[in-house]
């Protein structure tokens, strides 16, 4: 049973790393929850400081919440994998909501362009 949970955790971490690329993160091959939390936190700061509209700042708030969930998952250090995957699934939902904020913002192309360059204004 524990090997199934490890595979599930690793798959979720890879999925989350790929999802963070949409927001401007650099691709990561073997991500850890702590590393993704740091990335999400940095992106959240950029998005929340944006002057490009409420939707961008809301996406930043959701990225900040995702970082908190990633930190919670990281605290377990793989000892209680069902709880780790629960936190990671929450992160997936938060990132989906953050992406939806960008799509509903002042213009999806502008939001994506700013996030790809790592600068959300």
PyMOL commands that set and color helices and strands:
alter all, ss='L'
color gray80, all
select helices_A, chain A and resi 2-22+33-48+54-75+81-103+108-116
alter helices_A, ss='H'
color red, helices_A
deselect
rebuild
show_as cartoon
